Amino acid sequence: MSIVQVVKSWLPRSSFVRGVLLLGGGATASQVILMASAPLLTRLYTTEQFGLVAVFGSMLSIFSVVSSLSYELAIPIAKDDDEAVHGVVLGLFVALGISLLTFLGVLCFREQIATAVNLPAMAGYLWLLPLGLLLRSIYQIFYYWGLRVKAFSAIARTKLTQSVGSVVVQLGGASFGTIALLLGQVVGQAAGISSLAVVAVRNRWDLFKAVRFKQVLWFAWRYRQFPYFSTWGGLLNTIGAQMPPVLFAILFSPAAAGIYALAHRVLSLPMSLVGQAIGNVFLAKAADARREGNLAVLVARVHEKLAQIAMPPALLLAIIGPDLFVWVFGPEWHDAGIFARLMTPMLYFQFILSPISSILNVLERQDQNMLLQGIMCVCRAVSCIIGATLGDLKLAVFLFSLGSAFSYLAFLGWIFKISGNPLAIIIKSTGKTFIRGCILVSPIIITNLIPSNSLLLVASLLLTGFLILNQYRVILQ
């Protein structure tokens, strides 16, 4: 028996869980690389450099939402592959056009943009923005095609390639300064495009050869609710999520933005990518579940798994976040650990909501998504600005986290309502997972109640890690 056959025999029989493990495995491997590089990067680059890159990354994320007008989201739910291929072509043309417009905007207003975000040095790097935008858009379009054809292993490989490419550039080019950090982000967007494009074009070349301009226009009209509603909903969500680095750079300093960015990057990337893996498989299954009348069951089951996955690391972070950041990244990043502790409620509910929020696309209720995202964006902006106005950076982070957590919880309640689930399931699942999570991290809790002992702390960490991993093994059966 070959190694591949042995690995496949170990995977659960459920196609849903197998898909999650493939995507989650690729995400996990990529995050191991990124997380391993973080302690080195924090010693090679300053907080100010991280701040500049954080603001650049926020701008790139915001522009990326509108880069293909969300037409890529329609690719997995198109009626058949012939229809979906026209969505791929439409998305590529739209992405190219918007990237060109972004290039013209940067060319004309780069000095004004850099001054507006309190980072004059950024003016010399903004030419990377339209390039990164185009590369990210192309990747996302072929990524959603890969989801449609369930090419989960190919997608997982691209995640690994992206991480390796980004880290190699950022570590290898450290002597060049900020430009290496920025180029690492852009290279990370480009890696994996060719392999996903091959999956699309090679396997269905007959359909791509037969693309008709009239059908591309028909696809644009048929799925017009995506640019009308999903784009604006996604834009509001991204603005809400990406506003802290920009606001902290403007109202406090680039270093404040860099500290927040490191904390958010270290915490959100592993959780969000694992959650995204679950969400992508959920999206591939949800359309079938809706037709079969099993959507409520699927939503409840996925919510339960997400809560069980998210709770233990959230509790662990809340208990030892600052100490963990000092140990891994150095004493100058202690405040990042405090930020991480303050962001725990937000990250927990974000992890749970993000994967199953795609149900609004499956139900074609993009207008509701846009409204909910608008409310969330306002709540998060107000909470962040209040803290910033009071001149307290930690208070600003805490209020932003709290406002985001309440917004995510309200959004989650609405999803349960429209999927046909009682709201009591949220309360019941959260309570159960909190109690179970406290039991799993009890070695750390006990260790923190007695005088400090390095050997005991290491032992408690190892025991806690073993208990959490064992739960994950049971969850993913």
N, C-alpha and C positions, 0 to 999 in steps of 0.2 A: 504494500500500500504506500502511495507517495505521500510526501509531507502535506501537500495541498489537500489530499483526500482525508488525511488525519485531522487537519484543522477544520475542514468542513464537517467531519463527523462530530466534532466537539461543539459546533454551533447549535443553538436551539432550533427546533423544527419550525417554530413560528416564523413565517416570512417577514412579519412586522419586526420582530426582535432581531432577526438576522440582518435586515436592512439597517436597523439602528446600530447594531454592533459593527457593521462594515463602515458606515459613515462615522460613527462615534470612535471607532478604532483609528481611522485616518485623522480625525480631529485631535484625538488624544496624543497620537504620535507627533503631530505637528506642534501641539502645545508643549509637549515635553522638550522639544528643541527650543521653542521660544522661551520657556520658563528657565531652561538651563542657561540660556544666553543672557537673561536679564541681569543677574548679579555681575556679569562681566561688563555689560553695557553701562550700568550705573556707576561703574568705576572708571569708564573711559569717557563718558560724556557728563556735562554739568546739568543741573536742574533747569537752567535757562535754555539749554539746547533741547532738552526734553519738552520744555514748554512750547518752544517754537514748533517742534514737530507735532505736538499735540494739537495746536491750533490748526496747523496745516491738515492734519488728519481729520479734524472736525469739519473743515471746509470741504475736503474731498468726500467725506461721507454724506454731507448735506447735498452737494451737487450730484452725487451718484444716484440719489433717489429719483431725480428727474431726467437722468441721462438717457434712458430709453423709454420714458413715460410709463413705466411699469408694465409694458406689453410682455416682458419676459414671464410675468406671473401667470399669463394666460396660456403659456406653452404646455404646462402639465395637464391642464383641464380641457384643452381643445378636443373636439369630437374625435378626430383621428389624426394619424401622422401627417397626412397630406395637408390638413389644415394647420397643424403645428409648425410645419416647415415654413409656411408663409409668415407665421409669427416670428420665427427666427430671422428671416430676411428683413422683415419690417423693423425689428428691434435693432439690427445692425445698422440700417440706414439712419434711423432716428438717433442712435448713439453717436454716429459719425457727425451728423449735423449739429447736435448740441455740443459736442466736444470742440468743433470749429468755432461756434459762437463763444464758448468759454475762452478759447485762445484769443479771440479778438478782444474780449472784455479784459483779460489779463494784460494784453499788450497795451491797451489804452489807459487802464486805471490801476496798475499794479502798485504805484506809490501811494495812492489814496487808500487802497485796500490795506496795505501794510500799516499805514498810519492809524487807520480806524481800529485795528486790533492791538494797537500799542506795541507793535513789533516791526520797527522800520527795517530791520535786517532781513525780514521775510521777502521784501520786494525783489531781491536778487534770486529768489528760489521759486517764485510763483509760476514760472514757465513750466514747472513740473506738474502743475495742477491739471491742465487739459490732457496731458499725456497719461497721467494716472487715471483720470476719469474715463478716457477711452478704453484703456486696458481693463479696468474693473468692469466696465459695461459689457465688453465682449465676453469676458469670463462668465459673468452672471447669465448672459443669454444662453451660452452653451451648457452652463451648469444646470439650468432648468430643463433643457432638453435631456441632459443626462438623467435627471430625476424622472422625466416622463418615460424613458426607456429602461428605467431602473438599473442604470449603469453605476451602481453604488461603489463598486471596487475602483472604477476609473476615477470617480470623484474623490474617493479617499486618497488615492495616490497624488492627486493634484494638491490636496491640502498639505501633504508632506513636502512636495516640491516647493510650494510657496514659502513654507517656513524655512527650509534649507536655503533657498535663494536669498531671502530677506536677511537672515542671520549672517551668511557669508559676506554679503556686501557691507552690513553695518559693522561687523567685527573687523573684517579685512581692510575697510576704508576708514578706520577710526582716526588715522592721522590727518585725514582731509576735513575732519570736523563735521559740522551740521549737514553738509551735503550728502554724506554717507548715510546718515540716519534717514534722510528723505528719499534717497535713491533706493534704500532697502525697502521702504514702503512701496515704491513704484514697481520694483522688481517683483515684490510679493504679489502684486496684482497681475503681472504678466505670466508668471509661472503657471503652467497647467492649461493654458489656453489651447495650445496645439493638440494636446492629447484629447481634450474634450471635443475639439472641433473634428478630429479624426473619427471619434465615436459617432458623431452626427453625420458627417459627410460620407465617410467610407461605407457605413452600414445602410444609409438611405440615399445614396447618390442619385438613384433614379428619381426620387422625389425632388431633390434640389435642382436637378436638370430641368424638371418640368414646372418650375416656379413661374407663375404668371403675375404680371403687374396688377391686373384687375383683381386677382384673388388676394394680393397683399393689401390693396385698398379695402377689400371686403373684410379682411381680418381686422384692419384698423377700425372699421365701423362696427363690426360685430362685438368687439371687446372694448368699445369706447369707454365703458364704465371704469376701466383700469386707469387711463390717463385722467379721466374726469374726477375720480374719487380716490383710487388706490395711491396715485402719485401724490396727491395732496395730503392724504392720510399718512403715508409713509414719510413725507417731508416734515409734517408736524411732529411725528414721532422722533425722527432723526434730529430735528432742531432741539426738541426737548432733551434728548439724550446727550447731544454734543455741545449744548450751550455752556456747561460749567467751565471747560478749559478756556473758551473764548472770553467769558465774563470774568473769570479769575485773572486772566492776562490783562484785561482792560482795567478792572477795578482794584486789583491787588498788584500782581507782578507776574512776569513770565515764569519765575521760579515756582510760584504758587500753582500755576497751570501745570508745570512739569511734575510737581509732587502729586497732584490729583491724578494726572494722566497715568503715572506709573501705578498708583494704587488701583485705578480702574482697569488698566490693561492686565495687570497680574491676576485680578479677580474675575473680570468679566469674560476674558477670552476663553479659558477652559470651560467655564459654565455655559457661556453662550454657544460655543461650538458644539458641545455635547447636546445642549438643548436644540440647536439647529438641526443636528443629525436626527433627533427624534421628530422634530417638526417637519422635516422634509419627508420622512417616511410616513408621518401622519397625513401630510398633504397628498401623498400618492395613494393612501388608503381611504381618505375621507370621502372622496367622490363616490367610490364604490359603496362605502357604508351608508351614504345618504340615499343612494338608489335602493339599497337593500333594507332601509329602515332601521339601521343599527348605529346611527350617528351618535345618539345619546350615550350608548354603551361604550363606544370608542373614546369619546371625550372624557368620560368618567374614568376609564381605565388608564388613559395616558396621563391624566391629571394626577392620579394616585401614584404612578411610577415617578413622575417628575418631582412630586413632593417628597417622596422617600429618598430620591437622589440628592435633592438640594439641601434638606434640613441639616444633616450631620456636618458638612463643611461650613455651612452658615454659622452654626453654633460654635464650631472650632475657631472660626475667624473672629467671632465676637469675643471669645475668651482670651486668645493669645495673639491677636493680630499685630499689635505694636511690637511685641518681643520677636515675633516671627520675621517681620520686615527688617528689624535691626540686625538679626542674625544672618539673614540671607543677603541683604543689599548694602549693609553698612549703617553706622550710627546716624549719618546725615539724612537718612530716609525714615527716621522714626515717625515723623509726622504723616508719612504715607501710610504707615501701619495704623495710626489713629484714624485717618480718613477711611481706611479699609473697614475698620470696626464700625464706623458711623454709617457706612454704605451697605451694611449687611441686610437690613430689611428690604431695601430697594432691589438688591441683587437676587434675593430669594424669590420675590414675587415676579421679577423680570424673567428669571429662569423658567418659572412655571407658565407664565402667560404667553411668552413669545412663541413657543412651538405650536400651541393650539389656537392662536389668534388667526391663523390662516383659514380657519373655518368660515370666516366672513367672506373670503374669496370663493370658497367652495359653494357657499349659499348665494353668492353674487350680491352681497349686501355691502358693497364698498362705500355707499353713502353713510351707513351707520359707522363703519370703521373710521371714515374721515371725521365725523362728528366727535366720536370718542377720542380720537387722537388729538383733535383740537382742544378739547376739555383738558386732557392730560398735559398738553404742552403749556397751557395757561397756568395750570396748578403748579407745574414744576418751575416755570419761569418766575412766578410770583414768590414761591418759597425760596428760590435761590437768590433773587434780587433783595428780598427782605434781609437775609443774612449778610449779603454783601454790603447793603446800605448801612447796616449797623457796624460795619467794619470788623466783623469777626469771621475769619475764614472757616474755622471749625464749625461755627454755628451755621454758616451758609451751606457747608457740606451736609450737616445733619438735617437741616430743613429741606434741602433738595432731596435727600434720601427718603425722608418721611413723606413728603408730598408725592414723590414718585411711587412709593409703596402703596399709599392709599389709592392713587390713580390706577395702578395695576390691579389692585384688588377689586375695585369697582368694575373695571373692564372685564375681569375674569367672571364676576357675577353675571354680567350681561351675556357673556358667551354661554354660561351654563343655562341661562334662561332660554335663549333662542335655540339651544341644542336639545331642550326638553328635559334637562336635569334639575332636580331641586337644589336650591342654594345651600341647604343643610350639608350637602356632600363636602363643600369647601371647608366648612367649619369642622366637620368630623375628621376629614383627612388631615387638616392642619394640626388639630389637637393630637391625633394619634401619632403623626410623624414627629411632633415636638417631643412627646414623651419618649418615643423610641430613640430619637436623636440624643436626648439627654442621657439615656442609658448607654448609648454607644460612645459618647464623649466623656462619660463619668470618670475614667482614669485621669483625664486632663483636669476636670473640675476638682477632683480630690487633691491632685498635685498642687493646684493653685491655692488650696486652703491650708497647706502646711509650709514650713520654712523651705526656702529655695534649695534645690539639690539637683545639679546638672544631670547626674546619672539617673535619678528618679524621673526627671522630666523626659529624658530620651526614652526610657522604658515605657512611660505612659503614652508618649507619642506613637511608639511602635505598636503598643497594644491597641490604642484607639484606631490607628490605621488598619490593623488587621480586622478589627470588628466592623469597620465601615466597608472595607473591601468584601468581607464575607456577606454583608447585607446586599451589596451591589450584585454579587454572584447570585443570590437568591432572587432578587428583583428581576434580573434579566433572563431568568429561565423561561 
